[in-house]
Structures are given as structure tokens and as C-alpha cells.
Amino acid sequence: MKKTMLLLGALMLSAAAGYAQESRQDVSVSATAAFAPEITGNSVQKNTSTTMGLLASYRYLLTPRSGLEANYGYQQNTQYYQVFGKANGGIHTLQQEVSLAYVFNLNFKNFNPFLEAGPGVMFFSPFKDAGSTNLDAKRNTNIGALFGGGVAYELSPSFDIRAEYRAFLVKTPTFSLPGNIFNTNRYEVISTPSIGIAYHF
């Protein structure tokens, strides 16, 4: 009888350890809202419409407190430019983020606050539609940096709700227009707070 109980106990511990190993990964999908500040430089003023978007992430925990995360973000907005004394223009834009981040997190019962930072790339791709002024705009690929923090609330061993403030530091797009007329020569911090759900496996 004792041997049977010991065997069952060992099996339960093994299963728990296996589950802990398996749950070091998670994928999440979140809704985002994007806010960009007004930027002025080189006699150019740029404003960006506030829009909603989507964020997909994959996170792998190296230890209980640290991990790596890969992100893909998507949104559409309109970039408005005013060149003082010369021209105005609006460019309907597909804005995509691809980033990698180091994540540091803590555990307080069901709450898991975290911080993250890392390099990334922002793609600004103009649409050729009625939302854009008739300009010969081209896609810009700008390297930048992601930083932010948030908290996850564990609903179950497999699911949690994740809320986060995210920000991306990147040079403002110029869309490679003739004469580089939309070049502000400035950086901007694009804020993208998000809320979503994560699945652990």
C-alpha cells in the first residue's frame, strides 16, 4: 500500500513538473489604441490620427522571472503633414511593428506585473486610395525601440488577461517624397496601450 501511494505521489509530482515545463510559453492577442504626438521640425509639422489596432505576441520564459517576447502589431492611420509656406498632405498608412523584447516579471498571487524593452522595426506603408493626397509616397522601414510595462491577471492555469502600456521610439516617416519635403528630422514616441488575453501552453 505504501509503495502504491509513493508511486502515485511520484507520478503527481512528475505531472506537475511536466506541466510547469510546458507552460513556459504563451501566445496572446490584444486590442491596441495608438497615440502619436505632434512633431515639428525643419519647418514641417506632422500629426497622426488616433486609431485602433491589433497586437499578437509570443513569449517564452527563460526563468520564472525573465523571458523573451516576439511581437507583431498592426494598425491603419493617416499621417498629416504641413510644410510651412509650401504644401499640405495626408497619407493613409498601414503601420506595422515587428519587435523583440526582454521581459522581466514578478508574481503576486494571481497578478503578474512585468516590464519589457527591446529593439524593433516599424513599417510605414502608404495606401494608394482616397485617404491619401495624390503624392508619390513610398514605404519607410525605420528601426526603433520598444519599451513598456503592464500586468497579467491569471484566470486559470491556461489563460490570463493582460493589460499593458507600450511605447515605440522611432524616427518619423518621410515617405521618401521628392526633395524629402516631409522630413522633420525628429523622433517620436508612439504610445500603444493594449488589453488582451494570453494562452499558456
Backbone as a chain_set.jsonl record, in Angstrom:
{"seq": "MKKTMLLLGALMLSAAAGYAQESRQDVSVSATAAFAPEITGNSVQKNTSTTMGLLASYRYLLTPRSGLEANYGYQQNTQYYQVFGKANGGIHTLQQEVSLAYVFNLNFKNFNPFLEAGPGVMFFSPFKDAGSTNLDAKRNTNIGALFGGGVAYELSPSFDIRAEYRAFLVKTPTFSLPGNIFNTNRYEVISTPSIGIAYHF", "coords": {"N": [[0.829, -1.208, 0.0], [1.903, 1.243, 0.884], [3.924, 1.495, -0.998], [2.415, 1.808, -3.301], [1.143, 4.269, -2.794], [3.381, 5.931, -2.661], [4.261, 5.674, -5.282], [2.093, 6.811, -6.693], [2.269, 9.404, -5.68], [4.761, 10.171, -6.704], [4.185, 10.115, -9.435], [2.302, 12.186, -9.588], [3.867, 14.391, -8.854], [5.667, 14.339, -10.966], [3.95, 14.84, -13.116], [3.116, 17.415, -12.43], [5.546, 18.79, -12.612], [6.047, 18.416, -15.32], [3.903, 19.847, -16.399], [4.593, 22.41, -15.514], [6.89, 22.817, -17.005], [5.832, 22.736, -19.574], [4.209, 24.996, -19.576], [5.754, 27.241, -19.937], [5.592, 28.823, -22.113], [3.67, 31.226, -23.961], [0.995, 32.539, -25.963], [-0.489, 35.518, -27.152], [-3.256, 37.697, -27.883], [-4.161, 40.973, -28.535], [-6.098, 44.001, -28.262], [-5.309, 47.232, -29.408], [-4.696, 50.766, -28.894], [-3.571, 53.534, -30.642], [-1.498, 56.308, -30.136], [0.036, 59.186, -31.233], [2.364, 61.858, -30.869], [2.203, 65.407, -31.72], [4.566, 66.478, -34.055], [7.201, 68.678, -34.785], [9.549, 70.024, -36.989], [12.282, 71.191, -39.027], [10.707, 73.078, -40.362], [8.416, 71.632, -40.81], [5.336, 70.254, -39.892], [3.88, 67.529, -38.248], [1.073, 65.475, -37.774], [-0.78, 62.728, -36.415], [-3.481, 60.541, -36.942], [-5.601, 59.144, -34.386], [-5.979, 55.75, -33.766], [-7.38, 52.373, -33.694], [-5.952, 49.1, -33.207], [-4.308, 45.882, -33.693], [-2.49, 43.44, -31.779], [-0.201, 40.817, -31.747], [1.483, 38.375, -29.863], [4.267, 36.343, -28.839], [5.577, 34.653, -26.127], [8.342, 33.445, -24.296], [9.42, 31.972, -21.377], [12.472, 32.183, -19.837], [13.359, 31.895, -17.25], [11.548, 31.776, -14.087], [11.22, 34.535, -13.726], [12.119, 35.958, -15.936], [12.05, 36.497, -19.491], [11.697, 36.096, -23.098], [10.225, 37.902, -25.781], [8.334, 38.009, -28.782], [6.85, 40.217, -31.08], [4.088, 41.288, -33.105], [2.565, 44.007, -34.51], [-0.319, 45.766, -35.729], [-1.924, 48.356, -37.508], [-3.986, 50.957, -38.931], [-3.648, 54.287, -40.047], [-3.798, 57.878, -40.537], [-1.335, 60.012, -41.686], [-0.668, 63.308, -41.232], [0.722, 66.082, -42.837], [2.165, 69.303, -42.706], [3.834, 71.612, -44.495], [5.392, 74.453, -43.835], [4.46, 77.33, -45.524], [4.571, 76.058, -47.968], [3.342, 73.333, -48.713], [0.591, 71.019, -48.068], [-0.349, 67.779, -46.842], [-1.901, 64.54, -46.665], [-1.464, 61.191, -45.672], [-2.695, 58.066, -46.013], [-2.018, 55.312, -44.076], [-0.581, 52.083, -43.626], [0.535, 50.781, -40.732], [3.0, 48.879, -39.286], [4.403, 46.907, -36.736], [7.291, 45.107, -35.85], [8.889, 43.408, -33.389], [11.309, 42.529, -30.835], [11.68, 41.6, -27.448], [13.055, 41.815, -24.137], [11.711, 40.462, -21.224], [10.84, 41.176, -17.919], [9.381, 39.841, -15.098], [7.18, 39.632, -12.203], [5.592, 37.786, -9.516], [2.593, 37.925, -7.833], [0.452, 36.316, -6.187], [-2.394, 35.983, -8.062], [-1.656, 37.974, -9.751], [0.596, 39.285, -12.137], [2.872, 41.468, -12.582], [4.865, 43.178, -15.076], [7.794, 44.248, -16.921], [9.128, 45.421, -20.031], [11.494, 45.612, -22.75], [13.158, 46.359, -25.837], [14.634, 45.92, -29.179], [13.237, 46.967, -32.378], [11.33, 47.133, -35.47], [9.617, 49.473, -37.46], [7.199, 49.593, -39.911], [6.068, 51.763, -42.35], [3.638, 51.947, -44.543], [2.302, 53.366, -47.368], [-1.072, 53.749, -48.491], [-2.581, 53.662, -51.69], [-5.073, 55.362, -52.149], [-8.323, 56.99, -51.686], [-7.918, 58.122, -49.234], [-5.468, 59.268, -49.183], [-3.457, 62.05, -50.063], [-2.68, 63.034, -53.411], [0.185, 61.926, -53.784], [3.557, 60.907, -54.407], [4.202, 58.74, -52.53], [6.311, 56.537, -50.677], [7.108, 53.348, -49.134], [8.4, 53.389, -45.834], [10.938, 51.991, -43.799], [11.726, 51.859, -40.604], [14.058, 51.676, -37.997], [13.713, 51.097, -34.509], [12.883, 51.32, -30.978], [11.287, 49.368, -28.511], [9.456, 49.817, -25.495], [7.972, 49.307, -22.253], [5.339, 48.412, -19.898], [3.249, 46.347, -17.801], [0.469, 44.411, -16.534], [-0.511, 41.094, -15.808], [-3.387, 39.146, -15.23], [-4.172, 36.173, -13.765], [-6.508, 33.961, -14.943], [-6.899, 31.249, -15.066], [-4.877, 28.216, -14.963], [-4.254, 28.129, -17.656], [-5.057, 30.476, -18.972], [-4.816, 34.067, -19.1], [-5.635, 37.528, -18.443], [-4.28, 40.345, -19.988], [-2.979, 43.517, -19.549], [-1.449, 46.461, -20.755], [0.906, 49.167, -20.991], [2.447, 50.26, -23.827], [5.184, 51.513, -25.703], [6.778, 52.961, -28.544], [9.766, 54.016, -29.766], [10.768, 55.872, -32.492], [12.04, 57.104, -35.628], [10.382, 59.744, -37.326], [8.326, 59.082, -40.188], [9.204, 59.828, -43.595], [8.316, 59.149, -46.039], [9.761, 59.196, -48.34], [9.508, 61.276, -50.27], [9.86, 63.412, -53.209], [12.563, 65.666, -52.95], [12.487, 65.33, -50.268], [10.495, 66.535, -48.682], [8.827, 66.118, -46.489], [10.392, 65.674, -44.31], [10.984, 65.749, -40.985], [13.134, 65.352, -39.393], [13.078, 64.351, -36.809], [12.446, 62.364, -33.85], [9.794, 60.254, -32.665], [7.567, 59.198, -30.037], [5.507, 56.608, -30.11], [2.615, 55.775, -28.576], [1.037, 52.838, -27.49], [-1.221, 51.596, -25.787], [-2.556, 48.502, -24.562], [-4.893, 45.748, -24.348], [-5.659, 42.397, -23.691], [-5.886, 38.818, -24.203], [-4.141, 35.959, -23.015], [-2.806, 32.756, -23.806], [-1.488, 29.987, -22.199], [0.904, 27.433, -22.728]], "CA": [[0.0, 0.0, 0.0], [2.79, 2.395, 0.95], [4.611, 1.606, -2.285], [1.443, 2.348, -4.26], [0.963, 5.692, -2.504], [4.607, 6.606, -3.074], [4.268, 5.693, -6.747], [1.115, 7.82, -7.113], [2.832, 10.714, -5.361], [5.822, 10.458, -7.67], [3.541, 10.41, -10.716], [1.692, 13.515, -9.5], [4.955, 15.369, -8.908], [6.186, 14.326, -12.338], [2.971, 15.528, -13.966], [3.174, 18.845, -12.112], [6.785, 19.315, -13.194], [5.859, 18.446, -16.769], [3.019, 20.971, -16.714], [5.343, 23.652, -15.321], [7.778, 22.983, -18.152], [5.042, 23.0, -20.771], [3.552, 26.295, -19.517], [6.726, 28.33, -20.012], [5.316, 29.579, -23.329], [2.297, 31.692, -24.15], [0.667, 33.4, -27.094], [-1.541, 36.456, -26.761], [-3.839, 38.595, -28.877], [-4.63, 42.152, -27.806], [-6.539, 45.204, -28.966], [-4.457, 48.376, -29.069], [-5.042, 52.112, -29.347], [-2.295, 54.188, -30.955], [-1.458, 57.761, -29.978], [1.337, 59.758, -31.602], [2.366, 63.296, -30.581], [2.501, 66.342, -32.806], [6.01, 66.633, -34.249], [7.567, 69.824, -35.617], [10.976, 70.153, -37.255], [12.604, 71.543, -40.419], [9.539, 73.796, -40.906], [7.383, 70.638, -41.125], [4.532, 69.819, -38.75], [3.226, 66.246, -38.52], [0.091, 64.939, -36.835], [-1.219, 61.379, -36.766], [-4.807, 60.21, -36.422], [-5.661, 58.123, -33.338], [-6.679, 54.595, -34.325], [-7.309, 51.086, -33.013], [-5.161, 48.111, -33.926], [-4.174, 44.545, -33.117], [-1.143, 43.033, -31.395], [-0.016, 39.383, -31.5], [2.766, 38.186, -29.183], [4.695, 35.025, -28.359], [6.508, 34.843, -25.014], [8.982, 32.235, -23.761], [10.075, 32.256, -20.111], [13.767, 31.543, -19.61], [13.295, 31.59, -15.823], [10.248, 32.27, -13.607], [11.14, 35.993, -13.708], [12.604, 36.611, -17.153], [11.695, 35.81, -20.72], [11.831, 36.788, -24.371], [8.925, 38.069, -26.429], [8.279, 38.475, -30.167], [5.591, 40.937, -31.271], [3.673, 41.846, -34.391], [1.466, 44.944, -34.33], [-0.952, 46.2, -36.986], [-2.944, 49.396, -37.429], [-4.051, 51.904, -40.039], [-3.883, 55.657, -39.616], [-3.47, 58.892, -41.539], [-0.258, 60.913, -41.279], [-0.93, 64.631, -41.804], [1.917, 66.92, -42.879], [2.055, 70.686, -43.148], [5.136, 72.233, -44.749], [5.077, 75.869, -43.704], [4.685, 78.152, -46.702], [4.736, 75.283, -49.201], [2.335, 72.336, -49.096], [-0.028, 70.168, -47.061], [-0.634, 66.45, -47.379], [-2.296, 63.467, -45.757], [-1.115, 59.887, -46.24], [-3.326, 56.905, -45.369], [-0.84, 54.473, -43.847], [-0.556, 50.814, -42.895], [1.67, 50.855, -39.807], [3.249, 47.55, -38.732], [5.54, 46.775, -35.812], [7.9, 43.804, -35.581], [9.835, 43.706, -32.316], [11.752, 41.52, -29.877], [11.855, 42.267, -26.161], [13.346, 41.086, -22.903], [10.608, 40.674, -20.284], [11.079, 40.872, -16.507], [8.08, 39.808, -14.431], [7.063, 39.204, -10.815], [4.366, 37.045, -9.233], [1.889, 38.22, -6.595], [-0.778, 35.522, -6.272], [-2.874, 35.887, -9.448], [-1.189, 39.132, -10.511], [1.965, 39.173, -12.639], [3.361, 42.692, -13.229], [6.055, 42.949, -15.901], [8.414, 45.309, -17.711], [9.779, 44.883, -21.225], [12.201, 46.55, -23.62], [13.934, 45.682, -26.865], [14.679, 46.55, -30.496], [12.146, 46.644, -33.287], [11.24, 47.811, -36.765], [8.288, 49.972, -37.786], [6.978, 49.737, -41.352], [5.045, 52.739, -42.718], [3.32, 51.63, -45.944], [1.196, 54.215, -47.816], [-2.122, 53.231, -49.368], [-2.915, 54.494, -52.841], [-6.534, 55.416, -52.142], [-8.886, 58.321, -51.482], [-7.459, 58.652, -47.96], [-4.139, 59.867, -49.337], [-3.269, 63.092, -51.064], [-2.024, 62.487, -54.601], [1.626, 62.094, -53.615], [4.348, 59.721, -54.745], [4.727, 58.268, -51.247], [6.901, 55.194, -50.692], [7.189, 52.732, -47.812], [9.579, 53.603, -44.989], [11.252, 50.959, -42.81], [12.516, 52.59, -39.619], [14.466, 50.923, -36.806], [13.407, 51.807, -33.276], [12.975, 50.582, -29.719], [10.053, 49.148, -27.758], [9.548, 49.742, -24.038], [6.658, 49.372, -21.64], [5.082, 47.593, -18.726], [1.847, 46.042, -17.609], [0.144, 43.392, -15.539], [-1.356, 39.982, -16.249], [-4.197, 38.556, -14.16], [-4.385, 34.764, -14.096], [-7.873, 33.451, -14.851], [-6.757, 29.808, -14.869], [-3.504, 27.864, -15.347], [-4.044, 28.246, -19.103], [-5.44, 31.772, -19.543], [-4.788, 35.283, -18.287], [-5.922, 38.812, -19.08], [-3.036, 41.117, -19.976], [-3.111, 44.939, -19.873], [-0.076, 46.966, -20.859], [1.269, 50.385, -21.7], [3.576, 50.011, -24.71], [5.611, 52.689, -26.454], [7.784, 52.653, -29.561], [10.556, 55.185, -30.164], [11.148, 55.679, -33.887], [12.131, 58.338, -36.402], [9.149, 59.99, -38.071], [8.464, 58.715, -41.6], [9.241, 60.886, -44.61], [7.702, 58.547, -47.224], [10.712, 59.339, -49.462], [8.962, 62.158, -51.3], [10.877, 64.222, -53.896], [13.044, 66.778, -52.143], [12.371, 64.98, -48.842], [9.797, 67.7, -48.127], [8.15, 65.785, -45.233], [11.407, 65.256, -43.342], [11.055, 66.564, -39.765], [14.403, 65.038, -38.724], [12.748, 64.188, -35.403], [11.941, 61.072, -33.388], [8.52, 60.313, -31.954], [7.21, 58.06, -29.195], [4.147, 56.172, -30.424], [2.055, 55.047, -27.435], [0.029, 51.849, -27.894], [-1.761, 50.78, -24.696], [-3.228, 47.309, -25.089], [-5.527, 44.799, -23.437], [-5.951, 41.182, -24.446], [-5.907, 37.541, -23.499], [-2.99, 35.102, -23.311], [-2.978, 31.312, -23.598], [-0.228, 29.351, -21.806], [0.989, 26.024, -23.139]], "C": [[0.871, 1.27, 0.0], [3.514, 2.611, -0.372], [3.693, 2.215, -3.338], [1.255, 3.844, -4.064], [2.194, 6.499, -2.922], [4.688, 6.739, -4.591], [3.307, 6.748, -7.278], [1.635, 9.23, -6.845], [3.907, 11.12, -6.34], [5.249, 10.82, -9.026], [2.928, 11.808, -10.714], [2.753, 14.614, -9.564], [5.542, 15.477, -10.308], [5.259, 15.067, -13.281], [3.006, 17.028, -13.722], [4.417, 19.486, -12.71], [6.669, 19.425, -14.701], [4.978, 19.597, -17.179], [3.763, 22.297, -16.584], [6.27, 23.906, -16.498], [6.986, 23.376, -19.39], [4.471, 24.409, -20.769], [4.545, 27.461, -19.481], [6.505, 29.201, -21.245], [3.887, 30.107, -23.299], [2.196, 32.5, -25.436], [-0.473, 34.302, -26.653], [-1.999, 37.272, -27.957], [-4.476, 39.748, -28.115], [-5.159, 43.204, -28.763], [-5.676, 46.363, -28.493], [-5.107, 49.679, -29.521], [-3.733, 52.865, -29.523], [-2.428, 55.704, -30.871], [-0.051, 58.244, -30.318], [1.295, 61.265, -31.366], [2.513, 64.132, -31.843], [4.009, 66.56, -32.857], [6.264, 67.821, -35.174], [9.081, 69.891, -35.755], [11.221, 70.446, -38.714], [11.445, 72.247, -41.113], [8.446, 72.849, -41.376], [6.661, 70.264, -39.832], [3.793, 68.539, -39.117], [2.274, 65.887, -37.387], [-0.367, 63.58, -37.336], [-2.586, 61.115, -36.158], [-4.697, 59.112, -35.365], [-6.515, 56.963, -33.831], [-6.554, 53.386, -33.41], [-6.486, 50.122, -33.859], [-5.157, 46.778, -33.214], [-2.705, 44.255, -32.82], [-1.141, 41.536, -31.131], [1.383, 39.179, -30.931], [2.993, 36.721, -28.844], [5.758, 35.257, -27.294], [7.035, 33.497, -24.537], [9.748, 32.614, -22.502], [11.369, 31.464, -19.989], [13.892, 31.084, -18.164], [11.922, 32.056, -15.342], [10.103, 33.788, -13.673], [11.586, 36.67, -14.997], [12.255, 35.788, -18.382], [11.979, 36.667, -21.938], [10.476, 36.825, -25.053], [9.107, 38.573, -27.854], [6.897, 39.068, -30.405], [5.366, 41.306, -32.734], [2.461, 42.736, -34.134], [0.98, 45.487, -35.663], [-1.944, 47.311, -36.683], [-2.912, 50.221, -38.707], [-4.298, 53.293, -39.469], [-3.634, 56.597, -40.79], [-2.428, 59.83, -40.949], [-0.479, 62.24, -42.013], [0.334, 65.495, -41.702], [1.554, 68.329, -43.339], [3.462, 71.26, -43.264], [4.896, 73.731, -44.809], [5.462, 76.647, -44.956], [4.775, 77.392, -48.003], [3.536, 74.391, -49.5], [1.77, 71.639, -47.865], [-0.27, 68.804, -47.684], [-1.039, 65.486, -46.291], [-2.036, 62.126, -46.42], [-1.76, 58.789, -45.409], [-2.279, 55.796, -45.296], [-1.179, 53.167, -43.142], [0.711, 50.827, -42.051], [1.83, 49.505, -39.117], [4.506, 47.562, -37.867], [5.992, 45.326, -35.745], [8.99, 44.056, -34.546], [10.164, 42.469, -31.494], [12.029, 42.233, -28.561], [12.289, 41.288, -25.08], [12.26, 41.457, -21.903], [11.05, 40.277, -18.881], [9.74, 40.911, -15.796], [8.194, 39.291, -13.003], [5.733, 38.492, -10.627], [3.827, 37.431, -7.864], [0.515, 37.564, -6.667], [-1.207, 35.445, -7.736], [-2.381, 37.029, -10.334], [0.284, 38.97, -10.882], [2.365, 40.479, -13.331], [4.647, 42.421, -14.002], [6.523, 44.239, -16.562], [9.066, 44.676, -18.926], [10.444, 45.989, -22.022], [12.996, 45.759, -24.646], [13.88, 46.406, -28.193], [13.48, 46.149, -31.355], [12.241, 47.432, -34.58], [9.797, 48.247, -36.969], [8.221, 50.192, -39.297], [5.828, 50.722, -41.569], [4.765, 52.569, -44.211], [2.126, 52.46, -46.397], [0.208, 53.457, -48.692], [-2.318, 54.206, -50.524], [-4.438, 54.529, -52.96], [-6.995, 56.84, -51.865], [-8.453, 58.941, -50.159], [-6.103, 59.308, -48.027], [-4.174, 60.987, -50.364], [-2.498, 62.489, -52.236], [-0.523, 62.78, -54.553], [2.33, 60.793, -53.961], [5.028, 59.192, -53.479], [5.22, 56.828, -51.366], [7.021, 54.667, -49.264], [8.499, 53.092, -47.116], [9.71, 52.449, -44.007], [12.214, 51.577, -41.81], [12.799, 51.731, -38.391], [14.195, 51.76, -35.56], [13.537, 50.916, -32.062], [11.616, 50.535, -29.034], [10.352, 49.209, -26.265], [8.145, 49.855, -23.449], [6.547, 48.491, -20.417], [3.597, 47.366, -18.568], [1.644, 45.011, -16.523], [-0.744, 42.34, -16.186], [-2.111, 39.448, -15.036], [-4.572, 37.143, -14.571], [-5.837, 34.359, -13.864], [-7.888, 31.971, -14.53], [-5.308, 29.463, -15.192], [-3.207, 28.062, -16.833], [-4.278, 29.639, -19.664], [-5.193, 32.907, -18.554], [-5.191, 36.481, -19.13], [-4.687, 39.686, -18.92], [-3.319, 42.552, -20.413], [-1.729, 45.571, -19.806], [-0.038, 48.358, -21.465], [2.521, 50.072, -22.507], [3.919, 51.323, -25.418], [6.732, 52.288, -27.401], [8.457, 53.953, -29.979], [11.096, 54.957, -31.567], [11.237, 57.037, -34.581], [10.868, 58.509, -37.232], [9.35, 59.653, -39.55], [8.471, 59.94, -42.507], [8.523, 60.46, -45.881], [8.49, 58.828, -48.503], [10.157, 60.181, -50.603], [10.078, 62.959, -51.968], [11.268, 65.436, -53.057], [12.959, 66.531, -50.656], [11.588, 66.043, -48.072], [9.087, 67.403, -46.805], [9.131, 65.35, -44.142], [11.441, 66.209, -42.149], [12.405, 66.431, -39.072], [14.207, 64.931, -37.209], [12.338, 62.741, -35.12], [10.611, 61.282, -32.676], [8.347, 59.064, -31.1], [5.742, 57.74, -29.461], [3.648, 55.314, -29.264], [0.956, 54.112, -27.908], [-0.406, 51.026, -26.684], [-2.58, 49.63, -25.261], [-3.895, 46.525, -23.971], [-5.929, 43.578, -24.25], [-5.92, 39.955, -23.565], [-4.733, 36.688, -23.961], [-3.333, 33.656, -22.988], [-1.618, 30.699, -23.324], [-0.224, 27.883, -22.221], [2.39, 25.495, -22.903]], "O": [[0.632, 2.217, -0.749], [3.699, 3.743, -0.817], [4.121, 3.027, -4.159], [1.213, 4.603, -5.032], [2.076, 7.598, -3.463], [5.12, 7.763, -5.12], [3.646, 7.495, -8.196], [1.469, 10.133, -7.665], [3.967, 12.274, -6.764], [5.753, 11.719, -9.699], [3.016, 12.532, -11.706], [2.571, 15.632, -10.233], [5.871, 16.567, -10.774], [5.708, 15.827, -14.14], [2.937, 17.822, -14.66], [4.356, 20.591, -13.25], [7.129, 20.398, -15.299], [5.246, 20.262, -18.18], [3.604, 23.195, -17.411], [6.43, 25.042, -16.944], [7.407, 24.238, -20.161], [4.261, 24.981, -21.839], [4.196, 28.554, -19.036], [7.175, 30.222, -21.401], [3.005, 29.506, -22.686], [3.177, 33.063, -25.922], [-1.326, 33.891, -25.866], [-1.249, 37.507, -28.905], [-5.234, 39.535, -27.169], [-4.735, 43.293, -29.915], [-5.351, 46.46, -27.31], [-5.955, 49.691, -30.412], [-2.877, 52.834, -28.639], [-3.336, 56.301, -31.449], [0.932, 57.762, -29.754], [0.272, 61.892, -31.642], [2.899, 63.628, -32.898], [4.648, 66.796, -31.832], [5.622, 67.954, -36.216], [9.808, 69.824, -34.763], [10.453, 70.001, -39.567], [11.218, 72.048, -42.307], [7.64, 73.204, -42.236], [7.293, 69.993, -38.811], [3.155, 68.464, -40.167], [2.617, 65.98, -36.209], [-0.345, 63.311, -38.537], [-2.822, 61.43, -34.992], [-3.814, 58.258, -35.435], [-7.649, 57.166, -34.265], [-5.743, 53.365, -32.484], [-6.342, 50.303, -35.068], [-5.902, 46.564, -32.258], [-1.804, 44.746, -33.501], [-1.977, 41.035, -30.379], [2.355, 39.735, -31.443], [2.054, 35.965, -28.597], [6.73, 35.976, -27.53], [6.281, 32.535, -24.392], [10.625, 33.476, -22.544], [11.365, 30.233, -20.031], [14.455, 30.026, -17.882], [11.19, 32.675, -16.115], [8.98, 34.292, -13.677], [11.43, 37.885, -15.12], [12.174, 34.561, -18.331], [12.437, 37.804, -21.83], [9.676, 35.898, -24.922], [9.928, 39.453, -28.11], [5.891, 38.496, -29.987], [6.299, 41.591, -33.485], [1.449, 42.277, -33.603], [1.757, 45.649, -36.604], [-2.71, 47.226, -35.724], [-1.942, 50.186, -39.464], [-5.065, 53.455, -38.52], [-3.301, 56.162, -41.892], [-2.607, 60.372, -39.859], [-0.478, 62.293, -43.243], [0.933, 65.623, -40.634], [0.74, 68.514, -44.244], [4.185, 71.38, -42.275], [4.261, 74.221, -45.742], [6.613, 76.632, -45.393], [5.027, 77.991, -49.048], [2.788, 74.66, -50.44], [2.361, 71.655, -46.785], [-0.384, 68.682, -48.904], [-0.592, 65.586, -45.149], [-2.351, 61.939, -47.595], [-1.416, 58.601, -44.242], [-1.721, 55.389, -46.315], [-1.959, 53.143, -42.19], [1.821, 50.878, -42.58], [0.913, 49.034, -38.444], [5.526, 48.149, -38.226], [5.171, 44.42, -35.601], [9.913, 44.83, -34.794], [9.406, 41.5, -31.46], [12.554, 43.346, -28.556], [11.944, 40.107, -25.103], [11.926, 42.632, -21.752], [11.57, 39.181, -18.673], [9.029, 41.913, -15.878], [9.155, 38.613, -12.639], [4.849, 38.584, -11.478], [4.516, 37.285, -6.855], [-0.454, 38.161, -7.138], [-0.475, 34.906, -8.566], [-2.657, 37.049, -11.534], [1.108, 38.572, -10.058], [2.214, 40.593, -14.548], [5.427, 41.544, -13.633], [5.757, 45.187, -16.736], [9.51, 43.529, -18.869], [10.024, 47.145, -21.983], [13.45, 44.647, -24.38], [13.164, 47.398, -28.331], [12.81, 45.148, -31.103], [13.116, 48.28, -34.754], [8.866, 47.492, -36.689], [9.061, 50.876, -39.882], [4.737, 50.533, -41.03], [5.561, 52.997, -45.048], [1.03, 52.282, -45.866], [0.594, 52.634, -49.522], [-2.23, 55.421, -50.35], [-5.02, 53.811, -53.773], [-6.193, 57.772, -51.813], [-8.598, 60.148, -49.967], [-5.629, 59.851, -47.029], [-4.834, 60.883, -51.397], [-1.744, 61.532, -52.056], [-0.027, 63.721, -55.173], [1.761, 59.71, -53.821], [6.254, 59.193, -53.367], [4.623, 56.01, -52.065], [7.034, 55.44, -48.305], [9.565, 53.099, -47.732], [8.717, 51.985, -43.448], [13.384, 51.798, -42.124], [11.888, 51.134, -37.817], [14.417, 52.971, -35.551], [14.212, 49.888, -32.1], [10.893, 51.53, -28.984], [11.385, 48.711, -25.817], [7.244, 50.424, -24.066], [7.526, 47.901, -19.96], [2.781, 48.098, -19.129], [2.526, 44.767, -15.7], [-1.611, 42.652, -17.002], [-1.547, 39.316, -13.95], [-5.214, 36.937, -15.601], [-6.335, 34.406, -12.74], [-8.768, 31.487, -13.818], [-4.568, 30.331, -15.654], [-2.044, 28.154, -17.228], [-3.753, 29.963, -20.729], [-5.338, 32.74, -17.343], [-5.103, 36.458, -20.358], [-4.112, 39.758, -17.834], [-3.834, 42.784, -21.507], [-0.935, 45.261, -18.918], [-0.84, 48.693, -22.336], [3.54, 49.666, -21.947], [3.038, 52.138, -25.693], [7.529, 51.397, -27.106], [7.807, 54.872, -30.479], [11.797, 53.977, -31.816], [10.589, 57.999, -34.169], [10.341, 57.54, -37.778], [10.419, 59.908, -40.105], [7.83, 60.951, -42.22], [8.16, 61.299, -46.706], [7.96, 58.715, -49.608], [10.321, 59.832, -51.772], [11.131, 63.167, -51.366], [10.411, 66.141, -52.523], [13.31, 67.4, -49.858], [11.958, 66.411, -46.957], [8.77, 68.334, -46.065], [8.731, 64.725, -43.16], [11.878, 67.352, -42.283], [12.784, 67.28, -38.266], [15.057, 65.362, -36.429], [11.94, 62.0, -36.02], [10.341, 62.362, -32.15], [8.906, 58.009, -31.4], [4.85, 58.501, -29.085], [4.198, 54.246, -29.0], [0.052, 54.523, -28.635], [-0.003, 49.869, -26.559], [-3.219, 49.762, -26.305], [-3.514, 46.624, -22.805], [-6.468, 43.698, -25.35], [-5.927, 40.047, -22.338], [-4.372, 36.69, -25.138], [-4.05, 33.368, -22.03], [-0.691, 30.865, -24.116], [-1.226, 27.183, -22.079], [2.666, 24.328, -23.184]]}, "num_chains": 1, "name": "protein.A"}
